[in-house]
Amino acid sequence: MTKKLLIRDLTLRDGQQSKFATRMNQQQVDRVLPLFQKANFYAMEVWGGAVPDSVMRFLEENPWTRLDSIKKAIGETSKLTALSRGRNLFGYNPYPDTVIEGFNRKSIENGIDIMRIFDALNDLSNMEYTIKVVKENKGMTDCAICYTVDPKFSKKQRRKAFFSGKRLPKAVFTLDYYYDKAVELEKMGADIITIKDMAGLIPPSLSGELVRGLKERVSVPIDFHTHCTPGYGLASVLMAIINGVDIVDTNIMNFAGGTAAPAYEIIHVFTKKLGIETGVNVDVVYEVNKELKEIREELAEYDSGKIFPIEFHPEKDTLPAEINVLFDKAIIFAKADKEEELLEAIHKIEKYFNFPEPNELVKNAEIPGGMYSNMLSQLKTLQLDHLLNKVLETIPVVRIDSGCPPLVTPTSQIVGAQTVNYVIDINKGDPVYTNTSTQFVNLVKGSYGKTPLPVNPDFREKIAGSKEEISYNTDNYKTQDNPILEEYGSVKLAKNEEEELLLELFPSVAISFLKKEKQKQYEEIILVEEEEKQRKFLKEKADYDKLTEEEKTERLLHGLYNYNLS
């Protein structure tokens, strides 16, 4: 029996977010939808993440219109998927049940089939209500476990800890940690379980072992999601496939590699050699890729790499013999679990296709690329970029102090920004944690949920003023104002539930966006009214011009016209 592998295409969400700051506009999306409709991907990730915010903030477009247009074009040929961060959705603080229920219900009503649910702390209690809501609304629950690595301390830091009597924690993020989460999520109602390796930190030998172990412990399909930033991505996907993964996440070639997920076209070569069917129409994918190249050129100002892969059709183009051999060798090395040789072969393949080289700085720092660039930007703004190495060295300290959170949005940014502040404190001769962000305080307090390691009560008291963990109380949540805009015809700022949700989830951006929307709608109404007046005037004038002078005088005297048409 032919083996099957399902493909989730990320191009229109994670792909453009990873590569081009989520700047694809509606017209560009519309250009590729007829092709995507024929590509026959199992699923397409199209919504959530940065999409709703970015399309309002930068493109002045309605995110619900984006979702609606995609659903109408794709129909039932591919399942549409979105990203939802559990109780926190798109913000830091947890939202009340009414907002969580509304967002997930309206997302499903507007076309989402699969909701990928995750929590930045891997606190499953933060995912529980979303799972319930999605299932109640006939959606599929794709429950993601965020992959991360344990903090790596230098020998100097370990010596310092030893002589100070401070015990460094044992390994936290073991394979059993992920297995236990997966088993619990299946009990909670997961239809799919995803290993979400947002930083691309999972090496191929571990991805294979992890998939194998998950397949032994849970019965629902396993999806593998990773990125290529540190250079593991493609090799880790290959290992996942060989070890029986059910679904893998890919991008189409011009939106793949580097900070994004691996390219489908390269995966297709491997699956063909392995006798695995994906059901994807590669002729159509080739046409999509050509259109994406033009769109990428239009997005040049947001394309930091500007490295374009070669044009390649995986069924019609013949690979050079030495590159074809590399594919065969990579499969042999993957099956033999020879990681070093596998990575060497994969990197040569990627070089042939002209994908970006591995980012060694991110690889060695073992942090997400976005976290790295944000910290560097923060330091450069303060003209302190010479402190970068010290900041990278200090991340494990801040991370352990704050309960060892996984490094995923937003915890990666919270830990990163606080580490910069920590090093600045040392540089200035101030006590550490003199300058703490509200988000770091809330993380330590327990507002965002339970951290993988308990926070030291004395440290929590120092940072948050309480030894006891204090969870966020949504009873104090204040609904956003939805005022009447008198200047635009006395309409409400948010006219329906979809717009009210935008207001709740993205208040600062949505207020400006919705006001502009109402202004445009009001101006269109005024324009239509003026055009109607002009049409009526011209009709009456045409009728008036046909009258005799006596008839004109009579009608004016009887007030049939309240203005002079002459």
C-alpha positions in Angstrom: 0.0 0.0 0.0 1.3 3.5 -1.0 2.3 5.6 2.0 0.6 8.9 2.4 1.9 12.2 3.7 -0.4 15.3 4.2 1.0 18.7 3.4 0.0 21.9 5.1 1.0 24.9 3.0 2.0 28.0 5.1 2.8 30.4 2.3 -0.1 32.9 2.9 0.5 33.2 6.6 3.7 31.9 8.2 5.6 32.1 4.9 4.9 35.7 4.2 5.2 36.6 7.9 8.6 34.9 8.2 10.0 36.4 5.0 8.2 39.6 4.2 6.7 41.1 7.4 3.2 40.0 6.4 2.9 42.6 3.7 1.0 40.7 1.0 -2.0 42.8 0.1 -5.4 41.6 -0.9 -4.7 42.1 -4.6 -1.6 40.0 -4.4 -3.4 37.3 -2.4 -6.2 37.2 -4.9 -3.7 36.6 -7.8 -2.6 33.3 -6.4 -5.9 32.0 -5.0 -7.2 30.4 -8.2 -4.0 28.5 -8.5 -4.0 27.4 -4.9 -7.5 26.1 -5.4 -6.1 23.6 -7.8 -2.9 22.7 -5.9 -4.7 20.2 -3.7 -2.8 20.8 -0.4 -4.4 19.0 2.6 -4.5 22.3 4.4 -3.5 26.0 4.0 -2.6 28.2 6.9 -4.0 31.6 6.0 -5.0 33.5 9.1 -4.1 34.3 12.7 -0.5 35.1 13.7 0.4 38.6 12.5 -2.1 38.7 9.7 -5.1 40.4 11.3 -2.9 43.1 12.9 -0.7 43.7 9.8 -3.5 43.9 7.2 -5.1 46.7 9.3 -2.0 48.5 10.4 0.0 48.5 7.2 -2.4 47.8 4.4 -5.6 49.4 5.7 -7.6 46.2 4.8 -10.1 44.3 6.7 -8.8 40.9 8.0 -12.2 39.3 7.9 -12.5 40.3 4.3 -9.1 38.5 3.7 -10.4 35.3 5.3 -13.7 35.5 3.4 -12.0 36.0 0.1 -9.7 33.0 0.6 -12.6 30.7 1.7 -14.7 31.7 -1.4 -11.7 31.0 -3.7 -10.5 27.8 -2.1 -13.9 26.2 -1.2 -13.5 22.7 0.1 -10.4 21.7 -1.8 -8.1 22.5 1.1 -8.8 22.9 4.7 -8.1 26.5 5.9 -6.2 26.8 9.2 -5.4 29.6 11.6 -3.2 30.2 14.6 -4.7 30.9 18.0 -2.7 31.5 21.2 -5.1 29.9 23.6 -6.4 32.3 26.3 -4.0 35.0 25.3 -5.1 35.1 21.6 -3.1 38.0 20.2 -2.2 39.9 23.4 -0.3 39.4 26.6 -3.0 39.1 29.2 -5.6 36.3 29.1 -9.0 37.3 27.6 -12.4 36.5 29.1 -14.3 33.5 27.8 -16.7 35.8 25.8 -13.8 37.1 23.6 -12.2 33.7 23.2 -15.5 32.1 22.2 -16.3 35.0 19.8 -13.0 34.9 18.0 -12.9 31.2 17.5 -16.6 30.9 16.6 -16.5 33.8 14.1 -13.2 32.4 12.6 -14.9 29.1 11.9 -18.1 30.7 10.6 -15.9 32.8 8.2 -14.1 29.8 6.8 -11.5 28.3 9.2 -11.6 24.5 9.4 -8.6 23.8 11.7 -7.6 26.0 14.6 -4.0 25.5 15.6 -4.0 26.2 19.4 -0.9 26.8 21.4 0.3 28.4 24.6 3.6 30.2 24.9 4.2 28.5 28.3 2.9 25.1 27.2 0.4 25.5 30.0 -2.3 23.2 28.8 -4.9 24.8 31.0 -4.6 28.0 28.9 -5.6 25.9 25.8 -8.5 24.0 27.4 -11.4 26.4 26.8 -10.3 27.1 23.2 -10.3 23.4 22.5 -13.8 23.2 23.9 -15.1 26.2 21.9 -13.6 25.0 18.6 -15.1 21.5 18.9 -18.5 23.0 19.9 -18.4 25.0 16.6 -17.5 21.9 14.5 -13.9 23.0 13.9 -10.9 20.7 14.1 -8.5 21.2 17.0 -4.8 21.2 16.1 -3.1 21.3 19.5 0.6 22.5 19.3 3.3 21.9 21.8 6.1 24.6 21.5 9.5 23.0 21.1 12.3 24.7 23.0 15.7 23.8 24.5 17.0 23.9 28.0 19.1 27.0 29.0 22.8 26.4 28.3 25.1 27.8 31.0 28.8 28.5 30.4 31.4 26.8 32.5 32.0 30.1 34.3 28.3 30.4 35.1 28.2 26.8 36.4 31.3 27.4 38.6 29.7 30.6 40.0 26.5 28.7 40.8 28.3 25.9 42.4 30.4 28.1 44.8 27.3 30.3 45.6 25.3 27.2 46.6 22.7 27.9 43.9 21.6 24.7 42.1 21.0 24.9 38.4 18.0 22.9 37.3 18.2 19.5 35.6 16.9 19.1 32.1 13.4 20.4 31.7 12.5 19.9 28.0 13.1 16.2 27.7 11.4 13.9 25.3 9.2 12.7 28.1 8.1 16.4 28.6 6.7 16.5 25.1 5.3 13.0 25.3 3.4 13.8 28.5 2.0 17.0 26.9 0.8 15.1 23.8 -0.9 12.4 25.8 -2.7 15.0 27.9 -3.8 17.0 24.8 -5.3 13.9 23.2 -7.3 13.4 26.3 -8.4 17.0 26.1 -9.8 16.5 22.6 -7.0 17.2 20.2 -7.7 16.1 16.6 -4.1 16.8 15.5 -1.0 17.3 17.6 1.7 19.5 16.3 5.3 19.8 17.3 5.8 23.6 16.8 9.5 24.3 16.4 9.1 28.0 15.7 12.9 28.7 16.1 14.1 25.7 14.0 16.1 24.4 17.0 15.2 20.7 16.8 18.1 18.8 15.2 17.2 15.9 12.8 18.2 13.0 15.1 15.8 14.4 17.8 13.0 15.1 15.4 13.0 11.5 14.3 13.0 10.2 17.8 10.3 12.6 18.9 8.0 11.7 16.1 8.6 8.0 16.7 7.8 8.3 20.4 4.7 10.3 19.8 3.3 7.8 17.3 3.7 5.1 19.9 1.8 7.1 22.6 -1.0 8.9 20.8 -3.5 7.9 18.1 -4.2 11.2 16.5 -2.2 12.5 13.5 1.2 14.2 14.2 2.2 17.3 12.4 5.8 18.6 12.3 6.4 22.4 12.0 9.9 23.9 11.9 11.9 26.7 10.3 15.2 26.7 8.5 17.0 29.6 10.3 19.8 27.6 12.1 20.1 25.1 9.2 18.2 22.1 10.7 14.8 22.6 9.1 14.9 20.5 5.9 16.9 17.6 7.5 14.6 17.5 10.5 11.5 17.3 8.2 13.1 14.5 6.3 13.8 12.6 9.5 10.2 13.2 10.7 8.9 11.8 7.4 11.1 8.7 7.6 9.9 8.1 11.2 6.2 8.2 10.2 5.0 11.8 10.7 1.5 12.3 9.3 1.6 16.0 8.2 4.4 18.4 7.5 4.3 22.1 7.1 6.0 23.6 4.1 6.1 26.8 2.0 6.2 27.1 -1.8 9.8 27.7 -2.9 10.0 31.5 -3.3 8.6 31.9 0.2 10.6 29.1 1.8 14.0 28.5 3.4 16.0 30.9 5.7 13.7 32.2 8.4 10.7 30.3 6.9 9.8 26.6 6.6 11.3 24.2 4.0 10.2 24.3 0.4 7.5 21.8 -0.7 9.3 21.2 -4.0 12.4 19.8 -2.2 10.2 17.7 0.1 8.5 16.4 -3.0 11.8 15.0 -4.4 12.3 13.2 -1.2 8.8 11.8 -1.0 9.0 10.5 -4.5 12.2 8.7 -3.8 10.6 7.3 -0.6 7.5 6.1 -2.5 5.3 8.4 -0.5 2.2 10.2 -2.0 1.3 13.7 -1.0 -1.6 14.3 -3.5 -0.2 17.8 -4.3 -0.4 18.9 -7.9 3.2 19.9 -8.6 2.3 21.4 -12.0 0.1 23.9 -10.2 2.7 24.5 -7.5 5.2 25.4 -10.2 2.8 28.0 -11.6 2.1 29.4 -8.1 5.8 29.7 -7.5 6.3 31.8 -10.7 3.5 34.2 -9.5 5.1 34.3 -6.0 8.4 35.4 -7.5 6.7 38.4 -9.0 4.9 39.2 -5.7 8.2 38.8 -3.9 9.8 41.3 -6.2 7.0 43.7 -5.4 7.7 43.2 -1.7 11.4 43.9 -2.2 11.6 46.6 0.6 10.5 44.0 3.1 12.7 41.2 1.8 15.9 41.3 3.9 17.6 38.4 2.2 16.7 39.0 -1.5 18.1 35.6 -2.2 15.9 33.9 -4.8 15.9 30.1 -5.3 16.4 28.7 -8.7 13.4 27.9 -10.9 12.6 24.2 -10.4 9.8 21.8 -11.3 10.3 18.6 -9.2 8.7 16.4 -11.8 9.9 17.9 -15.1 13.4 19.2 -14.3 16.3 16.8 -14.2 18.6 17.3 -11.3 22.4 17.2 -12.0 23.7 13.7 -11.2 25.8 14.9 -8.2 22.7 16.7 -6.7 20.5 13.7 -7.3 23.0 11.5 -5.5 22.9 13.9 -2.6 19.2 13.3 -2.2 19.8 9.6 -2.2 22.6 10.0 0.4 20.5 12.2 2.6 17.8 9.5 2.8 20.5 6.8 3.6 22.0 9.0 6.3 18.6 9.8 7.8 17.6 6.2 8.0 21.0 5.4 9.6 20.5 8.4 12.0 23.9 9.8 10.9 23.1 13.5 11.7 26.4 15.1 10.8 26.5 13.5 7.4 22.8 14.2 6.8 23.2 17.9 7.5 26.2 18.1 5.3 24.3 16.6 2.4 21.2 18.8 3.1 23.2 22.0 3.2 24.8 21.1 -0.2 21.3 20.5 -1.6 20.1 23.9 -0.2 23.2 25.6 -1.7 22.4 24.2 -5.1 18.8 25.6 -4.9 20.2 28.9 -3.7 18.5 29.0 -0.3 20.1 31.1 2.5 22.9 29.5 4.4 22.3 28.5 8.1 22.5 31.4 10.5 25.3 30.3 12.8 24.7 33.1 15.4 21.1 32.0 15.9 22.1 28.3 15.9 24.8 28.9 18.6 22.6 31.2 20.7 19.8 28.6 20.5 17.1 31.3 20.3 14.5 32.3 17.7 15.8 34.6 15.0 13.2 37.3 15.8 14.3 37.4 19.4 18.0 37.7 18.3 17.3 40.6 15.9 15.0 42.4 18.4 17.7 42.3 21.1 20.3 43.5 18.7 18.0 46.3 17.6 17.4 47.3 21.2 21.1 47.5 21.9 21.9 49.4 18.7 19.2 52.0 19.5 21.1 52.6 22.8 24.5 52.4 21.1 25.3 49.4 23.2 25.6 46.7 20.6 29.1 45.8 21.9 27.2 44.1 24.8 25.5 41.6 22.5 27.7 38.6 23.5 27.1 39.4 27.2 23.3 39.5 26.6 23.4 36.1 24.8 25.4 34.7 27.7 22.9 36.1 30.2 19.7 34.7 28.6 19.8 31.4 30.6 20.0 33.4 33.9 16.9 35.5 33.2 15.1 32.5 31.8 15.7 30.4 34.9 14.7 33.3 37.1 11.4 33.6 35.3 10.5 29.9 35.4 12.2 28.7 32.2 9.5 29.7 29.7 9.7 28.3 26.1 11.2 30.8 23.7 8.2 31.6 21.5 6.2 34.7 20.9 5.6 36.5 23.2 7.8 35.0 26.0 10.9 35.1 23.8 10.4 38.9 23.4 9.7 39.3 27.1 12.9 37.4 28.1 15.0 39.0 25.4 14.0 42.6 26.3 14.5 41.8 30.1 17.9 40.3 29.4 19.0 43.4 27.6 17.8 45.5 30.7 19.7 43.1 33.0 23.0 43.6 31.2 22.5 47.3 31.0 21.9 47.3 34.8 25.3 45.5 35.2 27.0 47.9 32.8 25.7 50.9 34.7 26.7 49.4 38.1 23.0 49.1 39.2 21.5 46.1 40.9 20.1 43.6 38.4 16.4 43.8 37.7 16.4 47.6 38.5 14.5 48.1 35.3 11.7 45.5 34.7 9.0 45.6 32.0 5.3 45.2 33.0 5.3 42.0 30.9 8.2 40.5 32.8 6.6 41.3 36.1 3.4 39.7 35.0 5.2 36.6 33.7 6.9 36.2 37.1 3.7 36.9 39.0 1.9 34.2 37.1 -0.5 36.3 35.1 0.2 34.4 31.9 -0.1 31.0 33.4 2.2 28.4 35.0 5.8 28.3 33.9 7.6 25.0 33.2 9.7 25.5 36.4 8.2 27.1 39.6 9.5 30.7 40.1 11.4 31.1 43.3 9.0 32.8 45.8 11.6 35.2 47.0 12.4 36.3 43.5 8.6 36.7 42.8 8.3 38.9 45.8 11.2 41.0 44.7 9.9 41.5 41.2 6.1 41.3 41.6 5.6 42.1 45.3 4.1 38.7 46.2 5.6 35.4 47.2 2.4 33.6 46.0 1.5 33.1 42.4 -1.3 35.4 41.3 -3.1 34.4 38.2 -4.8 36.9 35.9 -8.4 37.8 36.9 -10.5 38.3 33.8 -13.3 39.6 36.0 -11.5 42.9 35.8 -11.5 42.9 32.0 -13.0 46.1 30.6 -14.7 45.9 27.2 -13.4 48.4 24.6 -15.6 51.4 24.0 -17.6 51.3 20.8 -18.7 55.0 20.3 -21.2 56.5 17.9 -19.4 58.5 15.2 -21.6 61.5 14.7 -19.3 63.0 12.1 -19.8 59.9 9.9 -23.6 59.7 9.9 -24.1 58.6 13.5 -22.8 55.0 12.9 -21.1 52.8 15.5 -17.3 52.5 15.3 -17.7 48.7 15.2 -20.8 47.8 13.2 -20.9 44.0 13.8 -19.4 41.2 16.0 -16.4 40.7 13.7 -15.5 44.4 14.0 -16.2 44.3 17.7 -13.6 41.5 18.0 -11.0 43.5 16.1 -11.6 46.3 18.6 -11.1 43.9 21.6 -8.1 42.1 20.2 -6.2 45.0 18.5 -7.6 48.2 20.1 -5.0 50.7 19.1 -4.8 49.5 15.5 -8.5 48.8 15.1 -9.7 52.1 16.4 -7.8 54.0 13.6 -8.6 51.4 11.0 -12.3 51.3 11.7 -12.6 55.1 11.8 -11.1 55.2 8.4 -13.4 52.5 7.2 -16.5 54.5 8.5 -15.1 57.7 6.9 -14.8 56.0 3.5 -18.2 54.4 3.8 -19.8 57.8 4.8 -18.0 59.6 1.9 -19.3 56.9 -0.5 -22.9 57.4 0.8 -22.5 61.2 0.4 -21.2 60.7 -3.1 -24.1 58.4 -4.0 -26.5 60.9 -2.7 -24.9 63.7 -4.7 -24.9 61.6 -7.8 -28.6 60.8 -7.2 -29.4 64.5 -6.8 -27.5 65.3 -10.0 -29.4 62.5 -11.9 -32.7 63.8 -10.6 -31.9 67.3 -11.6 -30.8 66.4 -15.1 -34.0 64.3 -15.6 -36.2 67.2 -14.4 -34.3 69.7 -16.5 -34.7 67.5 -19.6 -38.5 67.3 -18.9 -38.6 71.1 -18.3 -36.8 71.9 -21.5 -39.5 70.1 -23.5 -42.2 72.5 -22.1 -43.5 75.6 -23.7 -42.8 78.9 -22.0 -46.4 79.1 -20.8 -46.1 75.6 -19.3 -42.8 76.5 -17.6 -44.4 79.6 -16.0 -47.5 77.7 -14.9 -45.4 74.9 -13.2 -43.1 77.4 -11.4 -46.2 79.4 -10.2 -47.7 76.2 -8.8 -44.5 75.3 -7.0 -43.9 72.1 -9.0 -40.2 73.0 -9.1 -38.6 74.7 -6.1 -35.6 75.8 -8.1 -35.0 77.4 -11.4 -34.2 74.8 -14.1 -33.5 77.4 -16.8 
